[in-house]
Amino acid sequence: MRYIDKKKSSEEIVVEVSGTLMGMEATEFFQKLLENQFTSDYKIITLNFKDVDAINSSCIGKIFLFQKKLEEKGRRIQIKGCSDSLLKTFQLIKLEQLISIES
């Protein structure tokens, strides 16, 4: 698992995540990644999941919580570049109703 921050504009940062987000170690890694982004000043945080092949329910739960915390601050999260299987998972739990998701 790894990630790279890429500043897209003064208001948006793209966080490119790669690897498998499964297991306790991945969940802790993902939690720290989200916490680091929350302390930033970016209005839009884009998670690029093009190189993520699987994600567990704990990490999905972290996305829900992160979205709620950002919304309270007038900020938002979006997901781009996810695989068809991840997109289907997100659609199954209706995540796209809260967060913009593009494959």
C-alpha positions as CSV (number, residue, x, y, z in Angstrom):
1,M,0.0,0.0,0.0
2,R,1.2,3.5,-0.8
3,Y,-0.1,6.9,-1.7
4,I,1.0,10.0,-3.5
5,D,-0.4,13.5,-3.0
6,K,-0.7,15.5,-6.1
7,K,-1.8,19.1,-5.8
8,K,-4.3,19.8,-8.6
9,S,-5.2,23.3,-7.7
10,S,-5.3,25.6,-4.6
11,E,-8.6,24.0,-3.7
12,E,-8.2,20.4,-4.7
13,I,-5.7,17.7,-3.9
14,V,-5.6,14.3,-5.6
15,V,-4.5,11.4,-3.4
16,E,-3.4,8.4,-5.6
17,V,-3.8,5.2,-3.5
18,S,-2.4,1.9,-4.7
19,G,-2.5,-1.6,-3.4
20,T,-5.0,-3.7,-1.5
21,L,-7.0,-2.0,1.3
22,M,-7.7,-5.2,3.2
23,G,-6.7,-6.2,6.8
24,M,-5.8,-4.3,9.9
25,E,-2.6,-2.8,8.6
26,A,-4.3,-1.4,5.5
27,T,-7.2,0.0,7.6
28,E,-4.7,1.8,9.9
29,F,-2.8,3.0,6.9
30,F,-6.0,4.3,5.3
31,Q,-7.1,6.0,8.5
32,K,-3.8,7.9,8.8
33,L,-4.0,8.9,5.1
34,L,-7.5,10.4,5.6
35,E,-6.5,12.1,8.9
36,N,-3.6,13.8,7.1
37,Q,-5.9,15.1,4.4
38,F,-8.4,16.3,7.0
39,T,-5.8,18.6,8.5
40,S,-5.1,20.1,5.1
41,D,-6.9,23.2,3.8
42,Y,-8.1,21.7,0.6
43,K,-11.8,22.1,-0.1
44,I,-11.9,19.0,-2.4
45,I,-10.1,15.8,-1.7
46,T,-10.1,13.4,-4.6
47,L,-9.1,9.8,-3.9
48,N,-7.8,8.1,-7.0
49,F,-8.4,4.4,-6.7
50,K,-7.2,3.3,-10.2
51,D,-4.5,1.1,-8.6
52,V,-6.6,-0.3,-5.7
53,D,-7.7,-3.8,-6.4
54,A,-9.8,-4.4,-3.3
55,I,-11.1,-2.6,-0.3
56,N,-12.5,-3.9,3.0
57,S,-15.6,-2.7,4.8
58,S,-13.6,-0.9,7.5
59,C,-12.0,1.3,4.9
60,I,-15.3,2.0,3.3
61,G,-16.6,3.0,6.7
62,K,-13.7,5.3,7.1
63,I,-14.7,7.0,3.8
64,F,-18.3,7.5,5.2
65,L,-17.0,9.1,8.4
66,F,-14.4,11.2,6.5
67,Q,-17.1,12.5,4.2
68,K,-19.3,13.5,7.1
69,K,-16.4,15.3,8.9
70,L,-15.5,17.1,5.7
71,E,-19.1,18.1,5.0
72,E,-19.4,19.7,8.4
73,K,-16.4,21.9,7.4
74,G,-17.9,22.8,4.0
75,R,-15.5,20.5,2.2
76,R,-16.0,17.4,0.2
77,I,-14.4,14.1,-0.9
78,Q,-14.7,12.4,-4.3
79,I,-13.5,9.1,-5.8
80,K,-12.1,8.8,-9.3
81,G,-10.4,6.1,-11.2
82,C,-11.9,3.0,-9.5
83,S,-12.1,-0.4,-11.1
84,D,-15.4,-1.9,-12.2
85,S,-15.4,-4.2,-9.2
86,L,-14.9,-1.3,-6.8
87,L,-17.5,0.7,-8.5
88,K,-20.0,-2.1,-8.2
89,T,-19.2,-2.4,-4.5
90,F,-19.7,1.3,-4.0
91,Q,-23.0,1.2,-6.0
92,L,-24.2,-1.7,-4.0
93,I,-23.9,0.2,-0.7
94,K,-25.2,3.4,-2.4
95,L,-22.0,5.3,-1.7
96,E,-22.4,7.3,-4.9
97,Q,-25.5,9.0,-3.3
98,L,-23.1,10.7,-0.8
99,I,-19.9,11.0,-2.8
100,S,-19.1,11.7,-6.4
101,I,-17.6,8.5,-7.9
102,E,-16.2,8.1,-11.4
103,S,-14.7,4.9,-12.8
